[in-house]
Amino acid sequence: MILITGGAGYIGSHCAINFLNAGYEIAVFDNLENGHIETINTLKTIGKVNFIKGDLKNREEIRNVFKTYNIDAVIHFAGYIEVTESVQNPSKYYRNNIIGSLNLFDAMVEFSVKYIVFSSTCSIYGDAKYTPINENHPINPINPYGKTKLIIENILEDYDKAYGIKSVCLRYFNAAGADSKIRLGETHSPETHLIPNILKSIFEEDKTFKIFGTDYNTPDGTCIRDYVNVEDLAQAHRLAYLYLQGNNKSDCFNLGSEKGTSVKEVFDTAKKITGKEIKYQNAPKRQGDTPILYADSSKARKILGWQANKTIEESIKSAYEWEKFLRQ
Ligand SMILES: NC(=O)c1ccc[n+]([C@@H]2O[C@H](COP(=O)([O-])OP(=O)(O)OC[C@H]3O[C@@H](n4cnc5c(N)ncnc54)[C@H](O)[C@@H]3O)[C@@H](O)[C@H]2O)c1
């Protein structure tokens, strides 16, 4: 059985669908702080799902999962994800992301579970020294969120040497889009991600989309990011698990579309796809936003056999359908 921590959240639940479609039985462990019970109910209509409501910060709660179920591997999504909040309240991030992960890894050691796929992030690279960013780019996270992810990667390296736990760290760029059958999608609260925020400005009277910074050194002055479809990301986790089984060796991979798209381009594409006028205003730059960030994912292509197949248009389209579904 595959244990998915944080499987009631955005990327974890799409990954759960991928494993269920491939015939695996899964256990989802989530405290539902930022995940949704409706998501679990949806997953249960797709395949064999065992849901355990629990908190990784509680050692016994996660140990009990390994006691109860025969776990073959862990896919670890659970954690806090907000960069700005992590700057304001680093204690919350270090406690949850690091202590939670340690409790999980210690339970793996105790119950002899060898394989883990971990949700890391391109934030560990900090400001881009060059683009596209490959795995050899200098590592220098500039906020507590990114630092927690780097510390967890380091812990995994040490747990491999000492206890033989093999890990794949997947460093995602910006996850985007929804399940193509619109059973699940992105529902963060507060929502800080670009595409849902653009789309919410269509539906919500009091919401105006803000473009943070229009004088960056980029062709149209707005920040450039790499949007990678959530179903493509989900697929990478299963390939990473197969890689661990086949090679019994730890590694890390960047997961991105390898295309940079500016905020203004995403906004214009959303207008075209939805056929709607979208309220917006220009706003000052946010501290710590680096102008251009996009991935070189050739290592994942060569070693995992993974590549991003879906376009940004497809991601915006499914995200729009999801926003409509939420309002039915
Ligand atoms: N969304 C992105 O673009 C992106 C980019 C890079 C990396 N990531 C990483 O991917 C992972 C998933 O991101 P997401 O967007 O799906 O976030 P999310 O908030 O939707 O999902 C995280 C889930 O973890 C659960 N959780 C948090 N702390 C927990 C704890 N202590 N015990 C049990 N459950 C806990 C939450 O309830 C939530 O369901 C995160 O680790 C995030 O850092 C996300």
The ligand as an SDF file (V2000), in Angstrom:
LIG
                    3D

 44 48  0  0  0  0  0  0  0  0999 V2000
    1.4630   24.2210   -5.0600 N   0  0  0  0  0  0  0  0  0  0  0  0
    2.6580   24.4030   -5.6230 C   0  0  0  0  0  0  0  0  0  0  0  0
    2.7900   25.0720   -6.6640 O   0  0  0  0  0  0  0  0  0  0  0  0
    3.8960   23.7680   -5.0050 C   0  0  0  0  0  0  0  0  0  0  0  0
    5.1570   24.0590   -5.5590 C   0  0  0  0  0  0  0  0  0  0  0  0
    6.2840   23.4570   -4.9930 C   0  0  0  0  0  0  0  0  0  0  0  0
    6.1470   22.5670   -3.9300 C   0  0  0  0  0  0  0  0  0  0  0  0
    4.9150   22.3160   -3.4030 N   0  0  0  0  0  0  0  0  0  0  0  0
    4.8320   21.3740   -2.2740 C   0  0  0  0  0  0  0  0  0  0  0  0
    3.8660   20.3680   -2.5790 O   0  0  0  0  0  0  0  0  0  0  0  0
    3.1930   19.9370   -1.3980 C   0  0  0  0  0  0  0  0  0  0  0  0
    1.7040   20.0110   -1.6340 C   0  0  0  0  0  0  0  0  0  0  0  0
    1.3300   21.3510   -1.9620 O   0  0  0  0  0  0  0  0  0  0  0  0
   -0.2000   21.7230   -2.1780 P   0  0  0  0  0  0  0  0  0  0  0  0
   -0.2590   22.9160   -3.0430 O   0  0  0  0  0  0  0  0  0  0  0  0
   -0.9460   20.5030   -2.5540 O   0  0  0  0  0  0  0  0  0  0  0  0
   -0.5900   22.1550   -0.6800 O   0  0  0  0  0  0  0  0  0  0  0  0
   -1.9300   21.8780    0.1520 P   0  0  0  0  0  0  0  0  0  0  0  0
   -1.9160   22.8180    1.3040 O   0  0  0  0  0  0  0  0  0  0  0  0
   -3.1220   21.8550   -0.7460 O   0  0  0  0  0  0  0  0  0  0  0  0
   -1.6910   20.3720    0.6830 O   0  0  0  0  0  0  0  0  0  0  0  0
   -0.9200   20.0860    1.8240 C   0  0  0  0  0  0  0  0  0  0  0  0
   -1.7350   19.1170    2.6790 C   0  0  0  0  0  0  0  0  0  0  0  0
   -0.9550   18.7460    3.8190 O   0  0  0  0  0  0  0  0  0  0  0  0
   -1.8090   18.7350    4.9540 C   0  0  0  0  0  0  0  0  0  0  0  0
   -0.9510   18.9530    6.1260 N   0  0  0  0  0  0  0  0  0  0  0  0
   -0.1760   20.0430    6.4050 C   0  0  0  0  0  0  0  0  0  0  0  0
    0.4840   19.8600    7.5680 N   0  0  0  0  0  0  0  0  0  0  0  0
    0.1270   18.6260    8.0410 C   0  0  0  0  0  0  0  0  0  0  0  0
    0.4830   17.8760    9.1940 C   0  0  0  0  0  0  0  0  0  0  0  0
    1.3070   18.3530   10.1270 N   0  0  0  0  0  0  0  0  0  0  0  0
   -0.0810   16.6570    9.3510 N   0  0  0  0  0  0  0  0  0  0  0  0
   -0.9440   16.1560    8.4410 C   0  0  0  0  0  0  0  0  0  0  0  0
   -1.3190   16.8300    7.3320 N   0  0  0  0  0  0  0  0  0  0  0  0
   -0.7790   18.0530    7.1300 C   0  0  0  0  0  0  0  0  0  0  0  0
   -2.8310   19.8330    4.7180 C   0  0  0  0  0  0  0  0  0  0  0  0
   -4.0170   19.6660    5.4650 O   0  0  0  0  0  0  0  0  0  0  0  0
   -3.0360   19.7190    3.2120 C   0  0  0  0  0  0  0  0  0  0  0  0
   -4.1090   18.8510    2.9000 O   0  0  0  0  0  0  0  0  0  0  0  0
    3.6870   20.8230   -0.2740 C   0  0  0  0  0  0  0  0  0  0  0  0
    4.6710   20.1260    0.4680 O   0  0  0  0  0  0  0  0  0  0  0  0
    4.3070   22.0240   -0.9980 C   0  0  0  0  0  0  0  0  0  0  0  0
    5.3290   22.6040   -0.2620 O   0  0  0  0  0  0  0  0  0  0  0  0
    3.7880   22.8930   -3.9090 C   0  0  0  0  0  0  0  0  0  0  0  0
  1  2  1  0
  2  3  2  0
  2  4  1  0
  4  5  1  0
  4 44  2  0
  5  6  2  0
  6  7  1  0
  7  8  2  0
  8  9  1  0
  8 44  1  0
  9 10  1  0
  9 42  1  0
 10 11  1  0
 11 12  1  0
 11 40  1  0
 12 13  1  0
 13 14  1  0
 14 15  2  0
 14 16  1  0
 14 17  1  0
 17 18  1  0
 18 19  2  0
 18 20  1  0
 18 21  1  0
 21 22  1  0
 22 23  1  0
 23 24  1  0
 23 38  1  0
 24 25  1  0
 25 26  1  0
 25 36  1  0
 26 27  1  0
 26 35  1  0
 27 28  2  0
 28 29  1  0
 29 30  1  0
 29 35  2  0
 30 31  1  0
 30 32  2  0
 32 33  1  0
 33 34  2  0
 34 35  1  0
 36 37  1  0
 36 38  1  0
 38 39  1  0
 40 41  1  0
 40 42  1  0
 42 43  1  0
M  CHG  2   8   1  16  -1
M  END
$$$$
